[in-house]
Amino acid sequence: MPVLRIASCCVVLMLLLASGKSFAQEKVTLLPLIHPEKTAEYKHSYFVLYKSGSAEQIVPGRASRGWVQLDVKGSWRSTEKSRTLSEPQDGESVNSALEVEAVVKKAFNSFVFDQKLKTYDQHPYTLDQLNDRKFTWKISERGRVSELNHKFAPSQLNRSDIVSTFEQTWIPEMHPVLPEGPVGKGDTWTAKQTFTFPFDLIPEKALVDLVSTYKLKKISSKKGNVTVVIAETRQLKYRAWAFVTPVSVVYEGEGEGEAEWEIDVRQRVILSQRSKMTIQRPQVMVAAKEKPADNIKAEVTLRYSRKLDKLK
């Protein structure tokens, strides 16, 4: 009996080891993550925190030194569908390159200055003006986003640069850059992306410059459906306009960030995502001036998340 038990244990151990080896060697091929035959509906949320010293330099009418803090929180929904492009992008194949059209719904944001919530009368430049507006962009077969456009005139809004700020918030999170071939658990790849957006009311341009390292963190298989989790670390350069009455500053600096993407491989759709980016000691310039303010110690934190609501 002991011999039989030992033999049985050896067989089970060999099967487990064989199964583990097979799972470890499993590879997946990732295609652009929006299903060309279905419509995806997402819930998005974001948060921006700007804080700095030297209040007397950037708050109109403030004579005393001290800290300034701006908090912006917002959310929106998007309904996204795609079509296959008739021509390849940048030498890539036609089959996987897509154009995505998104309609924004239920957009909302709030503004806090020095821990006091701004009323609409005090700061009426709210995100709900984007409701029912359309945005389009292209996704190459490796997931690179390009040609982001809005299908309306920004002059229809009470402040046209709401569009640039919104696009700058969304575009780093639209799509991960995909690996060139099949990948398995633990595999990594890198990518660089640069996006710029013009502002109408100031000469500076918004900038998002990302150097990302992706790692396939997890592969799960259930009833023929494969889900993967991708971890992303980011090195970034960032220039943005922070505007909450009465503060209006342009900040520019370098930082780092991280993101996590959960993906349904078979249905080609992002199930959920979250990210955080931090910019330490950016240069800060009052928007109406030509040079950065002196010796301002500042920090900016940006958070974003989304979750798939429906796929139909």
LUMTIPA-574795 format. One record per atom (N, C-alpha, C): z, y, x; residue in one letter. Coordinates in steps of 0.1 Angstrom, whole numbers, plus 5000, padded with zeros to 4 digits. Atoms other than C-alpha are relative to their C-alpha. Example, Ala and Ser with C-alpha at 12.3 -4.5 7.8 and 13.67 -1.06 7.14 Angstrom:
REM LUMTIPA-574795
500049885009a/507849555123a/500050125009a/500049894991s/507149895137s/500850114992s/
END
This chain:
REM LUMTIPA-574795
500049885008m/500050005000m/500050135008m/500049874992p/500950265027p/498650025006p/501349994994v/497550185043v/499050064990v/500949955011l/495750245010l/500350154998l/499649865002r/497650575005r/499550095011r/500549924988i/496750695040i/498550024999i/501450005001a/493150605034a/499550104989a/500349915011s/493050785001s/500250155004s/499749864996c/494651095016c/498950055010c/501049964990c/492051095044c/498750034992c/501249975008v/489151075018v/500150134993v/499949875007v/490551364998v/499950115009v/500149894990l/491051575029l/498650025005l/501349984996m/487551505040m/499150074990m/500849945011l/486151605006l/500450154999l/499649865001l/488251925006l/499450085012l/500649934989l/487052015041l/498550024998l/501449995003a/483451945031a/499750114990a/500149905010s/483852155000s/500250145006s/499749874994g/485452435020g/498950055009g/501149974991k/482652425046k/498850054992k/501249975008s/479952435019s/500250144994s/499749875006f/481652735002f/499950115010f/500049904989a/482052915035a/498650045004a/501449984996q/478352875042q/499150064989q/500849965012e/477252995007e/499550145003e/500649874998k/474853285009k/499450064987k/500649945012v/473653534983v/499050105004v/501049904998t/470653754981t/500250114989t/499749895009l/471354104966l/498750084998l/501149925004l/468654284947l/500550134994l/499549885006p/468854644933p/500849984988p/499050045010l/471854654910l/499950074987l/500149965014i/470554754877i/498949914994i/500950115006h/468954484855h/498850074994h/501149935006p/465354594847p/499749974986p/500250045014e/465454434813e/501250044991e/498849975008k/468854554801k/500550155003k/499449874999t/470754874796t/501549995003t/498650004996a/474154934813a/500750124996a/499249895004e/476855154799e/501350005009e/498949994991y/479555274823y/501050114996y/499049905001k/482855464822k/500350055014k/499749944986h/483355704852h/501250094999h/498949904999s/486355904863s/500050055015s/499949944987y/486956134893y/501150095001y/498849914998f/489656344909f/499750075014f/500149924988v/489456624935v/501250085002v/498849924996l/492456764953l/499750085012l/500149914988y/492057064976y/501350075002y/498849924997k/495157214993k/499950065014k/500049944987s/495557455021s/501050115001s/499149894997g/497757715037g/499250134999g/500649874999s/496958085042s/499550054986s/500449955013a/496858175005a/499550145000a/500349855000e/496658545013e/498550025004e/501449984996q/493158485028q/499049964990q/501050055009i/491558304999i/500350024985i/499749985014v/493358394967v/499950164998v/500149865002p/492258744955p/501450064994p/498849935005g/495258974951g/501349945006g/498850064994r/497658744970r/500350065013r/499649944987a/499558924997a/500949915009a/499150084992s/502058665008s/499449875004s/500550134996r/501458355028r/500549894992r/499650125008g/501758015012g/498949904998g/501050115002w/499957715000w/499250024987w/500950005012v/497057684975v/499749864997v/500450145004q/496357374955q/499150014988q/501050015011l/493357304932l/499949854997l/500150145005d/493256984911d/498950004990d/501050015010v/490156884892v/499949854996v/500150135005k/490056574870k/498949994990k/501150005010g/487156454850g/499649854997g/500650135004s/485356164833s/498750024993s/501250005008w/482056084817w/499649854998w/500750135002r/480055794804r/498550015003r/501450004998s/476555704813s/499349884994s/500950115005t/473855494796t/498849995010t/501050014989e/471555364824e/499049894997e/501150105001k/468155184821k/499050035011k/500949984988s/465455134847s/498649954996s/501450055001r/461755074851r/499549975014r/500550034986t/459854914880t/499050105004t/500949904995l/457955164901l/498649945002l/501450054999s/454155134902s/499650015015s/500449994986e/454055224939e/501249985009e/498950034991p/456255114968p/500650135006p/499349894993q/458755344985q/500249975015q/499750024986d/458755385023d/499649865005d/500550134995g/456755065029g/500749884994g/499350115006e/459054855007e/499249944989e/500850075010s/457754604981s/500250074987s/499949945013v/456954714946v/501049934991v/499250095010n/458854424929n/501450054998n/498649975001s/462354554936s/500350144999s/499849855000a/461954934937a/500150044985a/499849965014l/463255094905l/500250154999l/499649865004e/463555434888e/501049984989e/499050015009v/466755474869v/500150134992v/499849895009e/467255704839e/501449994994e/498750005005a/470855794829a/500250114990a/499649895010v/472055984798v/501650015001v/498549984999v/475556144802v/500650024986v/499349995013k/477956114773k/501550035003k/498649985000k/481556224766k/500650055013k/499649944987a/481856434798a/501250104997a/498849925001f/485156614803f/500650025014f/499249984988n/487156774831n/501050114997n/498949905001s/490256984835s/500350065014s/499849934987f/491257234862f/501550055001f/498749954997v/494657314877v/500150085012v/499949914988f/495457604900f/501550025001f/498549994997d/498957604916d/500849944989d/499350085009q/500157344892q/500050064986q/500149945013k/499157544861k/498649964995k/501350045006l/496457404838l/499250124995l/500949895004k/493557644832k/499649984986k/500550015014t/492657714796t/498550025001t/501549985000y/488957724786y/499750155002y/500249864999d/489158104783d/500150055015d/499849964986q/490358124819q/498949945009q/501050064992h/487857884833h/499149914991h/500850075010p/485057784809p/498949915005p/501150074993y/482857604834y/500249855000y/499650145002t/483357254820t/498949904999t/501050114998l/481556924823l/499449964987l/500650045012d/480956874786d/498750064997d/501349955001q/477957094789q/498949905004q/500950104996l/476256794804l/499749894990l/500250105010n/476556584773n/498649994995n/501450035004d/473256424763d/498950055009d/501049974989r/471556544795r/499649885007r/500650114993k/469356314814k/499950025015k/500250004985f/469356234852f/499249885004f/500750124995t/466956014871t/500149995015t/500150024985w/466855864906w/499349875003w/500750124996k/465055604925k/500949915009k/499350094992i/466455294941i/499049915007i/500950094993s/464555114969s/500549864999s/499650145001e/464754734973e/501249975008e/498850024992r/467554784998r/501150094995r/498949925007g/469555004974g/500150145004g/499949864996r/468855344989r/499650094989r/500249915011v/469055624964v/499250125005v/500849884996s/466455904965s/499550074988s/500749925010e/464856174944e/500950014987e/499149975011l/467856254922l/499550124993l/500549895008n/466656484894n/500750014987n/499449975013h/468056644863h/498850044991h/501149975009k/465756654833k/500350124990k/499749885008f/466856994821f/500150125010f/499949884991a/467057354834a/501550035001a/498649964999p/470457434849p/500450134994p/499749875006s/470157784835s/500449994986s/499550025014q/470957634801q/501549995000q/498650014999l/474557604814l/500650135002l/499449874998n/477057884816n/500350025015n/500049994985r/477157814854r/499149895005r/501150104997s/474057644868s/500549915011s/499550084989d/475957514899d/500949884996d/499350125005i/477957274877i/499149875003i/500950114997v/474857044882v/500149955014v/499950044986s/475057044920s/501349945003s/498750064998t/478756974920t/500149864994t/500050135007f/478356694895f/499249895008f/500950094993e/475456534914e/500749965014e/499350034987q/477456564947q/501149904998q/498950105003t/480356374930t/499549864998t/500550135004w/478156094917w/499249935010w/501050074991i/475456024943i/500649915010i/499650104990p/477555864970p/500549874994p/499550125007e/478755614943e/499049934992e/501050065009m/475455534926m/499749855004m/500550144996h/474555224947h/500349985015h/499850034986p/475555054979p/498749975007p/501250044993v/472955005006v/500149855002v/500050145000l/472054635006l/499649945013l/500450064987p/471654395035p/498549954999p/501450035000e/468154295046e/499749864996e/500250145004g/468653925039g/501249944993g/498950065006p/471053675024p/501350025008p/498749984993v/474753725033v/501049914994v/498950085004g/477853515031g/501350075003g/498749944999k/481553575031k/500350045015k/499649954987g/482653785061g/498850075007g/501149934994d/479153915069d/500150154998d/499949855001t/478754285076t/498650065003t/501249924998w/475954545077w/500350155000w/499749864999t/475754915083t/498850084994t/501149925005a/473755205068a/500550155001a/499849864999k/473455585071k/499250074988k/500749935010q/472655815042q/500450155000q/499849855000t/472356195039t/499450064988t/500449945013f/472156395007f/500350155001f/499849865001t/471856775003t/499750054986t/500249945013f/472056984971f/500150155001f/499949854999p/471257354968p/500950054989p/499249925010f/473657594950f/499150124997f/500749885004d/472157874930d/500750135004d/499249884999l/474958124934l/500550045014l/499649974986i/475758094971i/498949945009i/501150054992p/473458035001p/500249875006p/499750134994e/475257725014e/499549894991e/500450125007k/474057375005k/501149905000k/499050115000a/476257094994a/499449885009a/500450104991l/476156805019l/500949884998l/499350134999v/477156435018v/499349925011v/500550074989d/476556255051d/500949875002d/499250125000l/477755885051l/499549915011l/500350114992v/477855625078v/500949894995v/499250115007s/478955305060s/499949875007s/500050144995t/479954965072t/500549924987t/499750085012y/479854705044y/500449865005y/499650134997k/481554365044k/500149924987k/499950085012l/481054085019l/501449935000l/498650044999k/484754025011k/500249874992k/499750115008k/484553754984k/498749964992k/501050065008i/482153514966i/500749914990i/499550085010s/483053364933s/498949944991s/501050065008s/481053114913s/500749934988s/499550065012k/481753014877k/498949984990k/501050035010k/479452834853k/498650055003k/501349954996g/476452924873g/499950145003g/500049864998n/477353284875n/500750045013n/499449964987v/478053444910v/500450145000v/499549874999t/480153744915t/500550025015t/499549974986v/480753914949v/500750135000v/499349874998v/483054184961v/499750055014v/500449944987i/481854414989i/501050125003i/499249894995a/484254635009a/499250095009a/500849904992e/482854955024e/501050105006e/499349894993t/484355185050t/499050115003t/500949884999r/482855535054r/500650105011r/499749884992q/482755805081q/499150104993q/500849905008l/481556125064l/500150145006l/500049864999k/480556475068k/499850064986k/500049965014y/481056685037y/500150155000y/499949865003r/480357035025r/499950024985r/500049985015a/481257144990a/500650134996a/499549875006w/482157434968w/501249974991w/498950025009a/485657434953a/500250134993a/499949885008f/485857674924f/500949984988f/499149995011v/488857714901v/500550144999v/499649865001t/489458064889t/501550025003t/500849904993p/490458274909p/499549965013p/500450044987v/489758064940v/498649955000v/501350044998s/486258014952s/499749995015s/500150024986v/485857854986v/498949895003v/500950104995v/483257655005v/500849935012v/499350074989y/484857385027y/499049905007y/500950094993e/483157175054e/500849935011e/499350084990g/484456895076g/499649865000g/500250144999e/484556535086e/501249924995e/498950085005g/486656255073g/499649854999g/500250145001e/486755895063e/500349954986e/499850055013g/486755685032g/499849854999g/500250145003e/486655345016e/499649984986e/500450035013a/485155184986a/500049854998a/500150145004e/485054844968e/499149994989e/501050035010w/482154714948w/500149864995w/500050135006e/482354424924e/498649984992e/501450015004i/478854284916i/499749874993i/500550125006d/477354034892d/498649975006d/501350024993v/474553884913v/498949964991v/501150055009r/472553704886r/499550114991r/500449895009q/472553994862q/499750135007q/500449894992r/472054244890r/500750134994r/499349895006v/474754484878v/501350025007v/498749964994i/477754664893i/501149994988i/499050025010l/480854544873l/501150115001l/499049894998s/483354794888s/499950055014s/500149944987q/483755024917q/501150105001q/499149894998r/486355254932r/499950055014r/500249944987s/486355484962s/501150115002s/499149894996k/488555734981k/499550055013k/500549944988m/487455985007m/501050125003m/499149904996t/489656225027t/499450085011t/500549904990i/488656535047i/501250075006i/498949944994q/491156655072q/499650135008q/500249874992r/491257015086r/498550054999r/501349945001p/487857135072p/500050155002p/500149855000q/486657485078q/499950054986q/499949945013v/487257705048v/499450145000v/500649875001m/485158005038m/500050054986m/500149945013v/485658235009v/498650024996v/501450015004a/482458204989a/499250135002a/500749874999a/481658574990a/499950055014a/500049954986k/482058605028k/499149925009k/501050064992e/479858515057e/500649915011e/499450084990k/482358355081k/501349924995k/498850085004p/485058085078p/501350085002p/498749944998a/488658205074a/500749955012a/499450044987d/490858195105d/501249914997d/498850084999n/493357915111n/500649954987n/499650055012i/493457765077i/500249855001i/499850145000k/495057425075k/499849944986k/500450055013a/493357235047a/499849855000a/500350145002e/492956885033e/499449984986e/500750035012v/490656745006v/500049854998v/500150145004t/490956414987t/499149994988t/500950035011l/488256274965l/500149864996l/499950145005r/488655974943r/498949984989r/501050035011y/486055804920y/500249854996y/500050145004s/485955494899s/499149994988s/500850035012r/483755334873r/500149854996r/499950135006k/483655024851k/498949984990k/501050045010l/480954844832l/500649994987l/499550025014d/481554884795d/499149914992d/500950095007k/478454714781k/498849975008k/501350034995l/475354534792l/499249944989l/500750065012k/472754484765k/498550025001k/
END
